[in-house]
Amino acid sequence: MRLAAVLVCLLAAGCAAAQNGWTTASGAGITAARYEHDLDVYPHRIMGNIREKAVLAARDAQGRTYRIDLRDQGANHNVFEDIAPRVVDADGDGQNDIVVVESAQTEGAQLAIYTLRNGALVKAHATPYIGTRFRWLAPVAIADLDGNGVIDLAYVDRPHLAKTLRVWTFAPGGLTEAATLRGVTNHRIGDEQIFGGLRTCGGAPELILLSADWSDIIAVTFANGTLTRQTIGPNTGPAAIAAALGCA
């Protein structure tokens, strides 16, 4: 379980390992987050025994706790369909946010950013829903991937089906899709962790992913609006993926 926690945490820049269910991070704004209240209203079940959740809880540096309950949306409410929340400054404003996977009953998943505004936890930004029930995405990294000073958000769209890496970035008007790359994944049906994440080994940031057939470890860079992949070795298991993340 410790390896699982580390792998999940590595994909969120600045986050620390989960403690008592809380994912923690240094910095201003939100310093911890977790999901609460298991549900049985969206039986996708691609995360093993991890159930969809109703509540996102957050703590700030002063120890104050905030919660948002998706059941307040009424019937057919959304759910948090995720392994663990990611605490990171996702929009570059100097304040930590929470990046989550949120699913709608008929439209599938989206990547959503929650933040604190006027003393409340609110959804500030989100990618479009995939568009079909029981279609999921698995986050990879939240960081400035191409060195232009703007935060990028990377995830694998339908890691069991489309196996497509998508990178979104902030532009005037909000989040804009910047690049896509087919043939990579970071999750298998039933896994209770998301594999891979972000590494920087003395040069440009690299996204560590798996080939579509799970046989190879792949490093992907993002530059000039283009995603470029390179096979860095065979995938012999979680230890090999962790070693790749550690630049070994």
Backbone bond lengths (Angstrom), bond angles and torsions (degrees), N, CA, C in turn:
res aa  C-N    CA-C-N  psi(-1)  N-CA   C-N-CA  omega(-1)  CA-C   N-CA-C  phi
1 M - - - 1.465 - - 1.525 111.08 -
2 R 1.356 116.60 -30.99 1.462 117.51 179.25 1.520 110.57 -64.15
3 L 1.348 117.47 -41.86 1.457 120.23 178.11 1.510 110.52 -60.60
4 A 1.333 116.56 -41.08 1.464 119.50 178.59 1.512 110.85 -59.93
5 A 1.336 116.89 -43.95 1.462 119.83 -179.33 1.513 111.24 -63.55
6 V 1.340 116.05 -40.35 1.463 119.38 -179.72 1.515 110.58 -65.55
7 L 1.338 117.64 -43.84 1.458 120.53 -178.25 1.512 111.37 -63.62
8 V 1.333 116.50 -42.11 1.458 119.38 177.54 1.517 110.21 -62.61
9 C 1.324 115.97 -43.56 1.455 119.74 -174.99 1.518 112.33 -68.38
10 L 1.312 117.13 -35.39 1.457 119.92 -175.88 1.513 113.28 -60.37
11 L 1.329 117.85 -25.68 1.460 117.93 -177.67 1.516 112.19 -78.69
12 A 1.324 118.38 -7.05 1.459 120.67 177.69 1.518 108.85 -112.15
13 A 1.317 116.81 109.41 1.454 120.76 -177.29 1.520 110.24 -56.85
14 G 1.341 116.68 128.38 1.451 121.80 174.76 1.507 114.79 87.44
15 C 1.331 118.79 -3.23 1.458 117.91 -177.53 1.514 110.26 -85.84
16 A 1.329 115.53 155.20 1.452 121.54 176.87 1.521 108.72 -108.96
17 A 1.324 116.14 166.39 1.455 119.66 -178.67 1.522 110.62 -60.25
18 A 1.338 115.25 150.27 1.456 120.74 -178.34 1.523 110.58 -63.29
19 Q 1.324 116.72 138.45 1.448 123.19 178.37 1.517 108.18 -128.89
20 N 1.353 116.16 118.08 1.461 120.88 -178.46 1.527 111.52 53.36
21 G 1.319 115.60 39.28 1.454 119.82 179.10 1.508 114.55 86.25
22 W 1.326 118.10 -12.70 1.464 121.87 -179.17 1.529 109.86 -92.78
23 T 1.324 117.07 132.81 1.457 122.15 167.37 1.520 106.95 -90.06
24 T 1.322 117.40 124.83 1.462 120.93 -173.03 1.518 111.73 -113.13
25 A 1.328 115.68 159.26 1.462 121.86 178.56 1.519 109.08 -155.47
26 S 1.321 116.11 152.84 1.457 120.82 172.45 1.517 108.76 -85.09
27 G 1.333 115.83 170.02 1.455 119.69 178.12 1.513 112.74 113.26
28 A 1.322 115.04 -176.86 1.466 121.48 -177.50 1.522 110.45 -89.97
29 G 1.326 114.25 158.83 1.460 119.35 178.58 1.515 111.20 82.48
30 I 1.308 117.17 -131.38 1.462 122.46 -178.13 1.527 109.64 -72.56
31 T 1.327 116.22 133.55 1.464 120.46 179.79 1.524 112.94 -118.15
32 A 1.327 117.80 -7.10 1.467 120.36 178.81 1.522 109.17 -158.66
33 A 1.331 115.47 150.78 1.465 120.14 178.46 1.520 109.62 -153.28
34 R 1.316 115.65 153.33 1.460 120.61 173.24 1.526 109.26 -158.58
35 Y 1.337 115.16 162.44 1.458 121.30 173.25 1.519 109.15 -94.69
36 E 1.329 115.31 149.96 1.459 121.19 179.11 1.522 110.05 -138.64
37 H 1.285 115.76 156.02 1.465 126.85 172.50 1.534 112.47 69.38
38 D 1.335 114.34 93.03 1.458 120.54 174.89 1.524 111.24 -60.22
39 L 1.339 114.47 145.72 1.463 121.04 178.06 1.528 109.94 -125.07
40 D 1.319 115.11 167.68 1.462 122.00 173.32 1.525 108.22 -139.81
41 V 1.337 115.12 55.02 1.471 120.21 -175.76 1.528 112.19 -122.25
42 Y 1.320 116.79 -4.07 1.466 121.35 -178.00 1.527 106.80 -141.67
43 P 1.322 117.90 76.70 1.471 122.40 -166.92 1.523 114.41 -78.09
44 H 1.316 116.04 57.79 1.459 121.17 177.36 1.523 110.67 -75.01
45 R 1.339 116.13 -47.81 1.454 124.35 171.15 1.527 114.03 59.20
46 I 1.320 116.37 45.22 1.462 118.12 176.79 1.529 111.75 -96.32
47 M 1.333 118.71 -0.59 1.468 122.40 -177.33 1.525 111.38 -109.73
48 G 1.331 117.87 34.79 1.451 120.56 179.83 1.515 111.29 65.69
49 N 1.330 115.89 -125.76 1.463 120.85 -179.13 1.521 113.18 -89.57
50 I 1.322 117.83 1.69 1.462 120.84 178.74 1.521 108.99 -78.97
51 R 1.318 117.01 120.20 1.455 122.29 -178.94 1.524 111.11 -88.79
52 E 1.327 114.76 158.38 1.461 119.95 169.96 1.529 108.89 -63.51
53 K 1.329 116.37 152.54 1.459 121.37 -174.30 1.524 111.40 -121.18
54 A 1.338 114.65 156.51 1.465 121.43 -179.97 1.515 112.83 -97.10
55 V 1.333 117.52 -30.51 1.465 121.53 -166.39 1.529 110.56 -121.89
56 L 1.331 114.91 136.95 1.464 122.60 168.14 1.518 107.49 -109.67
57 A 1.326 116.53 122.22 1.464 121.89 178.69 1.519 109.43 -110.40
58 A 1.334 115.80 145.92 1.463 121.35 -179.70 1.518 109.68 -139.33
59 R 1.338 115.93 150.69 1.462 122.11 172.11 1.513 108.73 -124.94
60 D 1.340 116.40 145.89 1.459 120.15 175.74 1.522 110.20 -103.25
61 A 1.326 116.11 -179.57 1.460 121.11 -174.99 1.517 112.64 -64.72
62 Q 1.323 116.95 -21.36 1.464 121.23 178.27 1.523 112.37 -88.09
63 G 1.331 117.09 1.76 1.454 121.04 178.74 1.513 114.82 85.54
64 R 1.328 117.76 5.26 1.466 120.45 178.34 1.522 109.60 -76.64
65 T 1.331 116.12 143.52 1.457 122.06 -177.29 1.520 110.29 -110.75
66 Y 1.323 115.17 139.55 1.465 122.47 179.82 1.527 107.78 -129.37
67 R 1.328 116.55 148.14 1.460 120.58 178.31 1.519 110.38 -140.05
68 I 1.339 114.54 147.03 1.456 120.56 169.29 1.523 106.87 -128.38
69 D 1.333 116.30 131.18 1.464 123.37 -175.36 1.522 108.35 -113.67
70 L 1.323 116.86 113.22 1.460 120.40 -177.01 1.525 112.52 -67.51
71 R 1.313 118.04 -15.84 1.468 119.73 175.98 1.519 111.74 -65.73
72 D 1.330 116.34 -18.76 1.466 119.55 177.65 1.524 111.89 -68.20
73 Q 1.341 117.33 -12.59 1.467 120.42 175.97 1.523 112.05 -71.36
74 G 1.326 116.97 -14.35 1.459 120.58 -178.92 1.520 111.77 96.88
75 A 1.325 115.34 -162.35 1.462 120.78 -179.00 1.526 110.32 -59.60
76 N 1.339 115.41 148.23 1.468 121.72 -179.93 1.527 112.53 59.33
77 H 1.332 116.03 35.35 1.464 121.31 -178.96 1.523 111.04 -68.80
78 N 1.325 114.67 160.55 1.459 121.67 174.41 1.525 110.85 -68.14
79 V 1.335 115.26 168.39 1.462 121.82 174.73 1.530 108.74 -136.63
80 F 1.325 115.38 157.99 1.461 120.76 169.70 1.527 107.01 -89.32
81 E 1.327 116.45 111.79 1.465 122.07 -178.00 1.526 107.34 -111.12
82 D 1.326 115.27 84.16 1.458 119.17 -165.01 1.520 109.98 -153.96
83 I 1.326 115.63 159.67 1.460 122.12 175.92 1.526 110.33 -77.95
84 A 1.328 116.34 -51.31 1.463 123.01 -179.77 1.519 108.43 -162.21
85 P 1.337 118.22 148.80 1.472 120.05 176.63 1.522 110.75 -72.35
86 R 1.337 115.71 157.75 1.459 122.41 179.42 1.524 109.06 -115.13
87 V 1.330 117.62 124.57 1.464 122.60 -178.69 1.520 107.91 -101.87
88 V 1.336 116.35 112.48 1.463 121.46 -173.80 1.522 108.19 -164.18
89 D 1.318 117.29 151.72 1.467 120.84 173.37 1.527 107.45 -73.33
90 A 1.317 116.63 97.43 1.466 121.43 -171.57 1.517 113.70 -87.47
91 D 1.329 117.94 -16.75 1.467 119.56 -177.53 1.522 113.46 -118.33
92 G 1.342 116.74 3.54 1.454 120.61 174.12 1.509 115.69 76.69
93 D 1.345 117.49 19.96 1.464 119.43 -178.89 1.518 113.03 -93.76
94 G 1.344 117.34 4.31 1.454 120.99 179.17 1.509 114.67 89.22
95 Q 1.325 118.12 -2.50 1.458 123.24 179.73 1.528 109.27 -116.79
96 N 1.323 116.49 134.01 1.457 119.67 178.07 1.525 111.81 -64.08
97 D 1.313 115.32 143.94 1.457 123.99 174.46 1.525 108.34 -120.95
98 I 1.325 116.51 -177.40 1.460 122.24 174.14 1.519 107.82 -123.63
99 V 1.321 116.34 126.08 1.460 121.68 178.48 1.523 108.20 -105.80
100 V 1.334 116.16 127.49 1.461 121.74 -172.49 1.525 110.52 -135.31
101 V 1.329 115.15 164.42 1.459 121.72 167.06 1.524 107.01 -102.70
102 E 1.318 115.42 119.66 1.465 121.85 -178.25 1.525 108.54 -121.19
103 S 1.323 116.51 132.94 1.461 120.65 -176.58 1.518 111.32 -118.57
104 A 1.332 114.67 139.51 1.462 122.59 174.98 1.522 108.87 -97.96
105 Q 1.328 115.81 150.08 1.460 120.42 -172.88 1.523 113.30 -57.96
106 T 1.321 117.99 -36.41 1.466 120.26 -176.07 1.519 113.77 -113.44
107 E 1.345 117.71 -7.02 1.463 120.26 -171.87 1.522 114.51 -118.67
108 G 1.325 117.71 0.69 1.450 119.53 179.27 1.516 113.38 75.53
109 A 1.338 115.55 -156.99 1.459 121.47 -167.89 1.521 113.50 -92.36
110 Q 1.322 113.88 158.39 1.461 123.67 168.64 1.521 107.64 -141.18
111 L 1.334 116.61 158.19 1.458 122.01 170.22 1.519 107.05 -92.24
112 A 1.329 116.89 123.56 1.460 120.98 -174.78 1.521 110.50 -123.93
113 I 1.332 115.33 147.82 1.461 122.86 178.52 1.522 108.39 -115.97
114 Y 1.333 115.63 119.99 1.463 121.57 175.77 1.520 108.97 -105.46
115 T 1.333 115.65 144.99 1.458 120.55 -179.10 1.519 109.56 -146.41
116 L 1.325 116.66 171.95 1.465 121.61 177.02 1.518 109.72 -94.28
117 R 1.325 115.29 127.55 1.460 121.85 175.29 1.521 108.95 -139.29
118 N 1.326 115.00 124.62 1.463 120.52 177.53 1.524 111.84 52.09
119 G 1.328 115.39 41.29 1.456 120.31 175.16 1.508 115.35 77.65
120 A 1.330 118.34 15.17 1.463 121.22 -179.51 1.521 110.21 -136.17
121 L 1.315 115.65 152.68 1.460 122.36 176.49 1.528 108.45 -87.58
122 V 1.337 116.58 122.09 1.467 120.72 -175.06 1.529 109.85 -134.98
123 K 1.339 115.58 154.89 1.463 120.36 173.64 1.521 107.66 -81.24
124 A 1.337 116.01 116.99 1.462 120.92 -175.02 1.523 112.75 -95.93
125 H 1.329 116.90 -36.37 1.463 121.91 -177.39 1.519 108.38 -147.57
126 A 1.322 116.68 156.77 1.464 120.71 175.34 1.516 109.96 -162.58
127 T 1.324 115.88 148.56 1.459 120.67 169.47 1.527 108.19 -77.66
128 P 1.320 118.43 164.01 1.464 119.48 176.38 1.533 110.83 -63.35
129 Y 1.332 116.05 151.90 1.455 119.26 170.36 1.533 109.28 -61.75
130 I 1.318 116.67 151.14 1.464 120.27 178.37 1.523 110.58 -59.58
131 G 1.334 116.66 -36.82 1.459 119.40 172.20 1.511 115.53 116.30
132 T 1.336 118.19 -6.73 1.457 122.12 -178.31 1.522 109.34 -138.00
133 R 1.314 117.64 139.49 1.458 122.69 177.35 1.533 110.15 -56.02
134 F 1.333 114.70 143.65 1.456 122.58 177.96 1.530 112.51 61.49
135 R 1.310 116.21 36.08 1.459 121.00 171.07 1.522 106.71 -117.82
136 W 1.323 116.98 129.70 1.468 123.17 -164.97 1.521 110.77 -124.38
137 L 1.308 116.40 164.97 1.465 122.70 173.25 1.520 109.31 -135.99
138 A 1.322 115.43 153.31 1.462 121.51 -178.29 1.525 109.92 -124.78
139 P 1.337 118.25 113.25 1.467 121.11 -178.16 1.531 112.67 -60.29
140 V 1.323 114.75 149.22 1.463 121.83 177.55 1.524 110.53 -113.89
141 A 1.337 118.00 -53.04 1.462 120.51 -175.55 1.514 110.65 -162.17
142 I 1.328 115.02 154.75 1.458 123.66 172.43 1.520 105.85 -128.62
143 A 1.334 117.01 105.84 1.467 121.30 -175.03 1.523 109.04 -170.39
144 D 1.324 115.87 167.65 1.467 120.92 171.32 1.521 107.07 -78.88
145 L 1.320 116.78 99.65 1.460 121.20 -171.73 1.518 113.76 -83.12
146 D 1.338 117.59 -24.79 1.467 119.80 -175.82 1.519 113.76 -115.13
147 G 1.336 117.42 7.64 1.455 120.97 174.06 1.507 115.71 74.41
148 N 1.337 117.87 19.87 1.468 119.98 -179.19 1.519 112.89 -94.62
149 G 1.333 117.06 5.09 1.450 120.98 177.87 1.508 115.06 86.39
150 V 1.331 117.88 2.87 1.463 122.68 -179.38 1.525 108.89 -114.88
151 I 1.333 116.14 136.33 1.454 120.60 -179.62 1.529 110.44 -70.09
152 D 1.332 115.68 137.28 1.458 122.77 175.24 1.529 109.28 -114.11
153 L 1.314 115.92 151.47 1.459 122.09 177.50 1.526 107.94 -122.26
154 A 1.326 115.94 123.94 1.463 120.68 -176.96 1.522 110.01 -118.23
155 Y 1.324 116.00 136.89 1.462 120.60 175.01 1.518 109.68 -149.45
156 V 1.338 115.66 160.77 1.457 120.81 173.65 1.521 108.12 -96.46
157 D 1.305 115.05 118.18 1.459 123.20 178.23 1.530 108.56 -78.61
158 R 1.339 115.49 120.30 1.464 122.60 -179.77 1.531 111.41 48.96
159 P 1.344 116.34 71.13 1.464 120.76 -174.78 1.519 114.62 -63.32
160 H 1.340 117.16 -13.61 1.464 120.35 178.57 1.522 111.89 -102.29
161 L 1.326 117.76 -9.09 1.467 122.01 -174.55 1.529 111.28 -127.10
162 A 1.326 117.21 -77.10 1.472 120.85 -177.45 1.521 112.62 -71.37
163 K 1.346 116.82 -33.44 1.469 122.57 178.41 1.527 111.08 49.50
164 T 1.335 113.86 54.43 1.462 121.29 -175.49 1.523 110.56 -121.12
165 L 1.325 116.86 122.61 1.459 122.03 174.03 1.519 109.00 -77.64
166 R 1.321 116.15 130.03 1.461 121.44 176.37 1.526 108.92 -123.78
167 V 1.321 115.95 134.62 1.461 122.17 175.81 1.518 108.28 -116.15
168 W 1.331 115.46 125.97 1.465 122.87 176.72 1.514 108.27 -113.45
169 T 1.327 116.24 148.86 1.456 120.99 179.64 1.520 109.39 -138.95
170 F 1.321 115.77 162.23 1.460 119.87 178.85 1.523 109.97 -85.06
171 A 1.313 115.67 130.51 1.462 123.82 177.73 1.518 107.14 -138.12
172 P 1.332 118.73 167.36 1.466 119.33 175.42 1.525 110.56 -51.58
173 G 1.319 115.26 125.97 1.453 119.98 -177.41 1.511 114.20 100.58
174 G 1.349 117.45 -10.53 1.458 119.44 176.44 1.510 113.29 122.89
175 L 1.325 116.12 -156.15 1.454 121.54 -178.25 1.525 111.08 -70.25
176 T 1.327 115.92 136.62 1.460 122.59 179.58 1.521 108.83 -133.24
177 E 1.323 116.84 134.77 1.460 119.39 177.15 1.523 109.59 -69.99
178 A 1.346 115.78 128.95 1.463 120.76 -174.04 1.517 113.56 -106.11
179 A 1.343 118.33 -30.68 1.462 120.18 -176.46 1.518 109.82 -166.06
180 T 1.343 115.85 156.06 1.462 122.13 175.49 1.527 109.54 -137.26
181 L 1.333 114.99 155.58 1.464 121.32 177.61 1.518 108.07 -149.34
182 R 1.317 117.12 123.67 1.452 121.77 -179.07 1.531 111.30 -89.60
183 G 1.337 115.00 160.33 1.456 120.55 171.64 1.508 116.23 89.09
184 V 1.344 117.95 23.27 1.464 121.56 177.15 1.522 109.17 -133.44
185 T 1.326 115.45 159.91 1.454 120.21 179.74 1.524 109.43 -152.53
186 N 1.325 116.17 172.89 1.467 121.37 177.63 1.525 112.31 -150.45
187 H 1.335 116.97 13.82 1.463 120.11 -177.91 1.520 109.32 -157.19
188 R 1.349 115.21 144.92 1.453 122.16 172.62 1.519 108.91 -117.83
189 I 1.311 117.52 148.74 1.458 121.22 -179.85 1.527 109.34 -56.04
190 G 1.321 115.91 127.84 1.453 122.14 -179.95 1.509 114.82 97.65
191 D 1.333 118.42 -17.66 1.465 120.29 177.91 1.522 110.47 -67.71
192 E 1.322 116.02 139.56 1.459 121.31 178.03 1.522 110.97 -100.42
193 Q 1.303 117.05 24.38 1.456 122.68 174.98 1.519 108.88 -150.49
194 I 1.316 114.88 156.82 1.457 122.42 173.60 1.522 106.67 -104.30
195 F 1.321 117.11 128.01 1.457 121.42 -174.15 1.526 111.21 -92.29
196 G 1.342 114.41 156.80 1.453 119.80 177.42 1.507 112.62 83.30
197 G 1.323 116.04 -161.46 1.451 121.11 -178.34 1.516 111.52 147.69
198 L 1.322 115.40 -144.96 1.465 122.51 -173.70 1.521 110.49 -111.31
199 R 1.332 116.01 137.13 1.454 119.81 171.20 1.527 108.85 -137.13
200 T 1.332 115.65 153.44 1.462 122.26 171.65 1.517 106.82 -132.54
201 C 1.303 116.13 110.56 1.470 121.40 -173.64 1.526 110.53 -111.17
202 G 1.324 115.97 52.51 1.450 120.29 176.83 1.506 114.81 90.17
203 G 1.316 117.28 -2.65 1.459 120.70 178.64 1.513 110.40 -137.58
204 A 1.320 116.28 -136.53 1.458 120.96 -179.36 1.524 110.41 -72.48
205 P 1.328 117.78 149.94 1.461 120.13 174.01 1.526 110.51 -58.05
206 E 1.330 115.68 143.95 1.455 121.72 178.34 1.523 109.77 -128.46
207 L 1.317 115.99 140.37 1.451 122.30 173.15 1.519 108.22 -92.02
208 I 1.328 116.53 126.08 1.460 121.08 178.73 1.527 108.58 -98.44
209 L 1.332 115.64 121.12 1.458 122.96 -176.38 1.525 109.04 -136.42
210 L 1.320 115.96 -177.60 1.451 122.35 176.20 1.518 109.38 -116.37
211 S 1.331 115.47 151.33 1.459 118.96 173.83 1.525 109.34 -64.92
212 A 1.322 116.26 161.91 1.464 121.10 -175.08 1.517 112.51 -57.29
213 D 1.333 117.42 -32.67 1.465 120.66 179.74 1.523 112.83 -93.26
214 W 1.347 116.84 7.09 1.463 123.54 175.08 1.528 112.42 71.83
215 S 1.323 119.42 10.97 1.465 120.88 -174.08 1.520 113.48 -86.93
216 D 1.329 117.77 -26.61 1.464 121.14 -174.03 1.521 111.83 -127.81
217 I 1.333 115.39 152.20 1.460 122.37 171.66 1.522 107.66 -91.90
218 I 1.318 115.79 131.03 1.459 122.60 -173.16 1.526 109.69 -117.92
219 A 1.320 117.11 136.46 1.465 122.59 170.64 1.524 108.20 -108.11
220 V 1.334 116.14 131.69 1.465 121.77 -178.07 1.522 108.91 -123.11
221 T 1.329 116.46 130.86 1.458 121.49 174.13 1.524 109.67 -111.94
222 F 1.334 115.07 157.01 1.461 121.90 -179.07 1.516 107.94 -125.77
223 A 1.331 116.89 117.72 1.470 121.42 -179.89 1.518 109.16 -152.59
224 N 1.326 115.54 139.22 1.470 121.64 177.76 1.527 112.19 53.17
225 G 1.325 115.26 37.60 1.456 120.47 176.81 1.508 115.15 76.99
226 T 1.337 117.80 8.95 1.458 121.57 -175.50 1.525 110.71 -124.42
227 L 1.332 116.05 138.25 1.455 122.55 173.82 1.526 108.96 -96.51
228 T 1.340 116.16 130.21 1.461 121.86 -178.69 1.521 109.00 -124.05
229 R 1.329 116.53 129.83 1.464 121.12 -177.62 1.521 111.52 -106.87
230 Q 1.339 114.44 151.55 1.460 121.54 175.82 1.521 108.08 -144.83
231 T 1.313 117.13 131.30 1.460 121.13 175.05 1.519 108.79 -77.41
232 I 1.341 116.15 126.48 1.464 119.06 -177.52 1.521 112.81 -109.52
233 G 1.341 117.93 -4.71 1.455 119.72 177.16 1.506 111.94 159.13
234 P 1.341 116.85 168.97 1.463 120.20 178.43 1.523 111.25 -71.84
235 N 1.305 115.93 149.24 1.457 120.94 175.58 1.520 108.61 -89.68
236 T 1.320 116.47 100.29 1.458 121.02 179.12 1.521 112.55 -96.78
237 G 1.335 117.34 2.08 1.452 120.10 177.22 1.515 112.24 139.24
238 P 1.345 116.58 -178.39 1.466 121.19 -176.93 1.522 114.09 -55.75
239 A 1.334 117.44 -35.40 1.466 119.01 -179.25 1.524 111.26 -64.99
240 A 1.321 116.90 -36.65 1.467 120.27 178.55 1.518 111.02 -68.16
241 I 1.336 116.58 -37.95 1.463 120.19 177.94 1.523 109.97 -65.99
242 A 1.340 116.37 -43.79 1.464 120.29 178.36 1.524 110.94 -62.28
243 A 1.333 117.14 -38.57 1.463 120.27 178.48 1.519 110.93 -64.75
244 A 1.326 116.73 -40.24 1.468 120.00 177.64 1.518 110.86 -62.73
245 L 1.318 116.83 -41.37 1.463 120.25 177.50 1.526 111.30 -62.66
246 G 1.327 116.12 -32.27 1.458 121.07 -179.88 1.512 113.97 -88.06
247 C 1.340 116.63 10.89 1.468 122.86 176.91 1.521 113.12 68.02
248 A 1.335 116.83 21.59 1.471 119.92 178.69 1.524 110.68 -81.87
